[in-house]
């Protein structure tokens, strides 16, 4: 691939272009570049002495080998050394390959490095490479530089759906509650710019709506209307499942079921979304009914569906059905790591049904217990008149090297009150003072 080099030989000089970065960013990049090379020069020479030997002099003839060396340094976790080598190439007018920049962007974790790579893209004539710019957008968003990510898109004469999707996906990946507004704003700008939204675009929009603290019904119905208009409605796959999930989260069960019924093919993911939606809305009978229909239709159950339905069975005290589900787990998912939550749910289900013997049996048969499974057993003891055993659980789980999470502590504190166990309560207070695990 021919690479048109910029007239300047310095990435810093290239940054002086008025449409590239402001003076503050320029100063930041200069500092970052100085620190990077100061720390990396010796390291790069020691790690890859052949780079600077005669057979690999920094000239165009050795460009492929030098780009390969950049990729090797990145794979070895030496991003600073790789960037320093890239600086040497830029100063000598030696082109670096797009694959070298792909490797650099995949390893980039800081704003300073992102700006440095951005500068080199311009110097190496790759500032119109849409794939690399899309990756750069995602990197900027990952390090919290949303405005700079938008400026990258603004610098393209006409950004395609691919580039806009990178922006939307980057917002979704950040996982923050306010990402919904950012995705909505980006989607509106994308439409205004004349880029055609595709299935991936709508998938990002739906994920952002369902992940919001307050899912927007207006945005949900508007997205649904656009799906219908663009002939995506009724299509099988994750898109319609995402739309169902959004409607359930907005409390619009009838609309969610309308989408489900219009699907020409209903796979396990679609059935799982319906069962989970009913369960989260407290419609337990409906969740159980659809689980039965799913099995009758010959759809194979997966661990995600089981994770949704087992708590429902416990809540309605349907122990016989719970035993059937337990048998299904043993038959279909032996020794599977992805059913750890199902095992914890089975413990909770048996305990809620008053069958502590079966609950303990499932618990001790679980190969890798975690805070969730311990909390299920602890809660079972507490609700079945064995507060002393519940209190012991918090000690035993720590002996296994598992830190109690907030749910576990919240479960055992009322037990201390009931038993008037002041010393144990103080120990739990000490756990809180040290900081508990939020994830188990």
C-alpha positions in Angstrom: 0.0 0.0 0.0 1.5 3.3 -1.0 1.6 5.8 1.8 1.7 9.5 1.0 4.0 11.2 3.5 3.3 14.6 4.9 5.6 17.4 3.9 6.9 17.8 7.5 9.1 15.3 9.1 8.0 15.9 12.6 4.7 14.7 14.2 4.7 17.8 16.4 5.0 20.1 13.4 2.1 18.4 11.8 0.0 19.1 14.9 0.3 22.9 14.2 -2.3 22.5 11.5 -5.2 24.8 12.8 -7.8 22.0 12.2 -6.0 19.3 14.1 -5.4 20.0 17.8 -5.4 23.2 19.9 -2.3 24.7 21.6 -3.1 23.0 24.9 -3.2 19.6 23.3 -0.1 20.4 21.4 1.8 21.2 24.6 0.5 18.0 26.2 1.7 16.0 23.3 5.1 17.5 23.3 5.5 16.7 27.0 4.1 13.1 26.4 6.5 12.6 23.5 9.5 13.8 25.5 8.7 11.6 28.5 8.0 8.6 26.3 11.3 8.7 24.4 13.3 9.5 27.6 11.9 6.4 29.2 11.9 4.2 26.1 15.1 4.9 24.2 17.4 2.7 26.4 14.7 0.1 26.7 14.1 -0.1 23.0 17.8 -0.4 22.2 18.1 -3.2 24.8 15.0 -5.0 23.8 15.5 -4.9 20.1 19.1 -4.0 19.3 18.8 -5.2 15.7 16.4 -2.3 15.0 19.2 0.1 15.0 21.8 -2.1 13.4 23.0 -1.6 9.8 20.6 -4.3 8.4 17.6 -2.4 9.8 18.5 1.2 9.3 15.5 3.5 9.4 14.9 3.9 5.7 12.1 3.1 3.3 13.7 -0.1 2.2 13.4 -1.5 5.7 9.9 -0.1 6.3 8.1 -3.5 6.5 10.6 -4.9 8.9 10.4 -1.8 11.1 6.6 -1.9 11.2 6.9 -5.6 12.2 9.3 -4.5 15.0 6.7 -2.0 16.2 4.1 -4.8 16.4 6.6 -7.0 18.2 7.2 -4.3 20.8 3.5 -3.8 21.3 2.9 -7.6 21.8 5.8 -7.6 24.4 4.0 -4.9 26.3 6.5 -2.2 25.4 4.2 0.5 24.1 6.5 3.3 25.0 9.4 1.7 23.1 7.1 1.1 20.1 6.1 4.8 20.1 9.7 5.9 20.4 10.6 3.8 17.4 7.7 5.3 15.5 9.1 8.7 16.3 12.4 7.7 14.8 10.6 6.6 11.6 8.6 9.8 11.4 11.7 12.0 11.7 13.4 10.1 8.9 10.4 10.0 6.6 10.0 6.2 6.8 6.4 5.0 6.5 4.8 2.8 9.1 2.2 0.3 8.0 -1.5 0.5 9.0 -1.1 -2.8 10.8 1.5 -1.2 13.0 -0.9 1.6 13.9 -3.7 -1.0 14.5 -1.4 -2.7 17.1 -0.5 0.6 18.7 -4.2 1.6 19.0 -5.2 -1.7 20.5 -2.6 -1.3 23.3 -3.3 2.4 23.9 -4.7 3.2 27.4 -3.9 6.9 28.0 -4.9 10.2 26.4 -1.3 11.3 25.9 -0.5 8.2 23.9 -3.7 8.5 22.0 -2.8 12.0 20.9 0.7 10.9 20.0 -0.6 8.1 17.8 -3.2 10.5 16.3 -0.3 12.9 15.4 1.6 10.1 13.7 -1.4 9.1 11.7 -1.4 12.5 10.1 2.4 12.5 9.5 2.2 9.0 7.8 -0.7 10.0 5.6 -3.2 7.7 7.2 -5.5 10.4 8.6 -8.1 9.3 6.0 -7.9 5.6 6.8 -11.4 5.0 8.1 -10.6 1.8 9.9 -7.8 3.4 11.9 -9.8 6.5 12.6 -12.7 4.3 13.9 -10.3 2.6 16.2 -8.9 6.0 17.3 -12.4 7.1 18.1 -12.9 4.1 20.4 -9.6 4.7 22.1 -10.5 8.4 22.8 -13.8 7.4 24.3 -12.2 4.7 26.4 -9.8 7.3 28.0 -12.7 9.7 28.5 -11.9 12.2 25.6 -15.4 12.2 24.0 -14.9 15.7 22.5 -11.7 14.6 20.7 -13.5 11.5 19.4 -16.1 13.7 17.9 -13.4 15.9 16.3 -11.9 12.9 14.6 -15.3 12.2 12.9 -15.6 15.9 12.1 -12.4 15.9 10.3 -13.6 13.3 7.7 -15.2 14.7 4.6 -18.1 12.2 4.9 -18.0 9.7 7.7 -19.7 6.4 6.9 -21.8 4.3 9.1 -18.7 2.3 10.1 -17.1 5.4 11.7 -20.3 6.6 13.4 -20.8 3.1 14.7 -17.4 3.2 16.3 -18.5 6.4 18.2 -21.8 4.9 19.3 -20.2 1.6 20.3 -17.5 3.4 22.3 -20.1 5.2 24.3 -21.9 1.9 25.0 -18.7 0.2 26.1 -18.0 2.9 28.7 -21.0 1.4 30.5 -22.0 4.6 32.2 -25.6 5.5 32.9 -25.3 8.8 31.0 -24.1 6.9 27.9 -27.8 6.8 26.7 -27.8 10.5 26.1 -24.4 10.4 24.4 -25.5 7.6 22.0 -28.8 9.4 21.3 -26.9 12.6 20.5 -24.5 10.8 18.3 -27.3 9.0 16.5 -29.0 12.3 15.8 -25.8 13.7 14.4 -25.2 10.6 12.3 -28.6 11.0 10.7 -28.1 14.7 10.1 -24.8 13.9 8.4 -26.5 11.7 6.0 -24.9 8.4 7.1 -27.2 5.4 6.7 -27.8 3.5 9.9 -27.4 -0.3 9.8 -28.3 -3.2 12.1 -25.2 -2.6 14.2 -26.2 1.1 14.7 -29.6 0.2 15.9 -28.1 -2.4 18.2 -26.0 0.2 19.9 -28.9 2.5 20.3 -31.1 -0.2 21.9 -28.3 -1.2 24.3 -27.9 2.4 25.4 -31.6 2.8 26.0 -31.9 -0.4 28.0 -28.8 0.5 30.0 -30.1 3.9 31.0 -31.2 4.6 34.6 -34.5 5.8 33.2 -35.1 4.1 29.8 -36.7 6.6 27.4 -40.0 5.4 26.0 -39.9 8.2 23.4 -36.5 7.0 22.1 -37.7 3.4 22.2 -40.7 4.0 20.0 -38.8 6.3 17.7 -36.2 3.5 17.2 -38.9 1.0 16.7 -40.5 3.2 14.0 -37.1 3.5 12.2 -36.7 -0.2 12.3 -40.1 -0.7 10.7 -39.3 2.0 8.1 -36.0 0.4 7.2 -37.4 -3.1 7.0 -35.5 -4.4 10.1 -38.7 -5.1 12.1 -39.7 -8.7 12.2 -36.2 -9.9 11.3 -34.8 -12.7 13.5 -31.8 -12.1 15.7 -30.4 -9.8 18.4 -32.1 -6.6 17.1 -35.6 -7.6 17.9 -34.5 -9.2 21.2 -32.9 -5.9 22.1 -36.2 -4.1 21.3 -38.1 -6.5 23.5 -35.7 -5.9 26.3 -36.1 -2.1 26.0 -39.9 -2.3 26.1 -39.8 -4.6 29.2 -37.5 -2.1 30.9 -39.9 0.7 30.0 -42.7 -1.3 31.6 -44.5 -1.8 28.2 -45.1 -5.6 28.4 -47.8 -5.6 25.7 -45.4 -3.9 23.2 -42.6 -6.3 24.1 -44.9 -9.3 23.4 -46.1 -7.8 20.2 -42.5 -7.7 19.0 -42.0 -11.3 20.2 -45.1 -12.6 18.4 -44.1 -10.9 15.1 -40.7 -12.6 15.0 -40.7 -15.3 12.3 -38.2 -17.4 14.2 -37.8 -17.4 18.0 -34.5 -18.7 19.2 -33.3 -19.3 22.8 -32.1 -15.7 23.1 -35.6 -14.4 22.2 -37.3 -16.8 24.6 -34.8 -15.9 27.3 -35.5 -12.2 26.9 -39.2 -12.8 27.3 -38.8 -15.0 30.4 -36.3 -12.6 32.0 -38.5 -9.6 31.2 -41.5 -11.2 32.9 -39.4 -12.2 35.9 -37.9 -8.7 36.4 -41.4 -7.3 36.3 -42.6 -9.7 39.0 -44.9 -11.5 36.5 -43.8 -14.9 37.8 -46.6 -17.0 36.5 -46.2 -15.6 33.0 -42.4 -16.3 33.1 -43.1 -19.9 34.1 -45.7 -20.3 31.5 -43.4 -19.1 28.7 -40.6 -21.3 30.0 -42.9 -24.3 29.6 -43.9 -23.2 26.1 -40.3 -22.8 25.2 -39.5 -26.4 26.2 -42.6 -27.7 24.4 -41.5 -25.9 21.2 -38.2 -27.9 21.3 -36.0 -24.9 22.0 -32.8 -26.0 23.9 -32.5 -24.4 27.3 -29.2 -22.5 28.1 -27.7 -21.3 31.3 -29.0 -17.7 30.8 -32.6 -19.0 30.7 -32.0 -21.2 33.7 -30.6 -18.2 35.7 -33.8 -16.3 35.0 -36.3 -19.1 35.7 -34.8 -20.7 38.9 -35.4 -17.7 41.1 -39.0 -17.6 39.9 -39.5 -21.2 40.9 -38.2 -20.5 44.3 -40.4 -17.5 44.8 -43.6 -19.5 44.0 -42.3 -22.5 46.1 -42.6 -24.9 43.2 -40.1 -27.5 44.6 -41.1 -30.4 42.2 -40.5 -28.2 39.2 -37.3 -27.1 40.8 -36.2 -30.7 41.1 -36.9 -31.1 37.4 -34.7 -28.1 36.6 -32.0 -29.4 38.9 -32.1 -32.7 36.9 -31.8 -30.8 33.7 -28.8 -28.9 34.9 -27.0 -32.1 36.0 -27.8 -33.8 32.6 -27.1 -30.9 30.2 -24.5 -28.8 32.0 -22.1 -31.1 34.0 -19.0 -29.3 35.1 -19.8 -26.1 33.2 -18.3 -22.9 34.7 -21.1 -20.8 33.2 -23.8 -22.4 35.4 -22.3 -21.1 38.7 -25.1 -18.6 39.0 -27.6 -21.4 38.3 -26.2 -23.5 41.1 -26.5 -20.5 43.5 -30.1 -20.1 42.3 -30.8 -23.7 43.0 -29.5 -23.3 46.5 -31.7 -20.3 47.0 -34.7 -22.1 45.4 -34.4 -25.2 47.7 -34.0 -23.0 50.8 -37.0 -20.9 49.9 -39.0 -24.2 49.5 -37.8 -25.2 53.0 -35.6 -28.0 51.8 -32.3 -27.1 53.4 -30.9 -30.6 52.9 -31.1 -30.3 49.1 -29.9 -26.8 49.3 -26.8 -27.8 51.2 -26.2 -30.7 48.9 -26.2 -28.4 45.8 -24.0 -25.9 47.6 -21.3 -28.4 48.6 -21.4 -30.1 45.1 -20.5 -26.7 43.5 -16.9 -26.9 42.5 -16.1 -23.2 42.6 -18.1 -21.4 45.3 -18.3 -17.6 45.3 -19.9 -14.8 47.4 -23.3 -15.4 45.5 -23.5 -19.0 46.4 -22.4 -18.4 50.0 -25.0 -15.6 50.4 -27.7 -18.0 49.0 -26.9 -20.6 51.7 -26.6 -17.9 54.4 -30.0 -16.4 53.5 -31.5 -19.9 53.5 -30.2 -20.6 57.0 -31.5 -17.2 58.2 -35.0 -17.8 56.7 -35.3 -21.4 58.0 -34.7 -20.7 61.6 -31.0 -21.3 61.7 -29.5 -17.9 62.3 -26.5 -19.4 64.1 -25.5 -21.3 61.0 -26.0 -18.2 58.9 -23.5 -16.4 61.1 -21.0 -19.2 60.8 -21.2 -18.9 57.0 -19.6 -15.5 56.9 -16.6 -17.0 58.8 -16.4 -20.1 56.6 -16.5 -18.1 53.4 -13.6 -15.9 54.6 -11.7 -19.1 55.4 -12.1 -20.1 51.8 -10.5 -16.8 50.8 -13.8 -15.2 49.6 -14.5 -11.6 50.6 -18.1 -11.0 51.7 -19.9 -8.6 49.3 -22.5 -6.0 50.3 -25.3 -8.5 49.8 -23.7 -11.0 52.1 -23.1 -8.4 54.8 -26.7 -7.1 54.4 -27.9 -10.7 54.9 -26.0 -11.4 58.1 -26.4 -8.1 59.9 -30.1 -8.8 60.8 -29.0 -12.2 62.1 -26.5 -10.5 64.5 -29.4 -8.4 65.8 -31.7 -11.4 66.2 -29.0 -13.3 68.1 -27.8 -10.2 70.0 -24.4 -11.2 68.8 -22.5 -8.0 69.6 -19.0 -9.4 69.1 -19.9 -10.9 65.7 -21.5 -7.6 64.7 -18.3 -5.8 65.5 -16.4 -8.2 63.3 -18.7 -7.5 60.4 -18.4 -3.8 61.1 -14.6 -4.3 60.8 -15.2 -6.0 57.4 -17.2 -2.9 56.3 -14.4 -0.6 57.6 -11.8 -2.5 55.5 -14.1 -2.3 52.5 -16.2 -5.2 51.1 -16.2 -6.6 47.6 -18.8 -5.1 45.3 -18.8 -8.0 43.0 -18.2 -11.1 45.1 
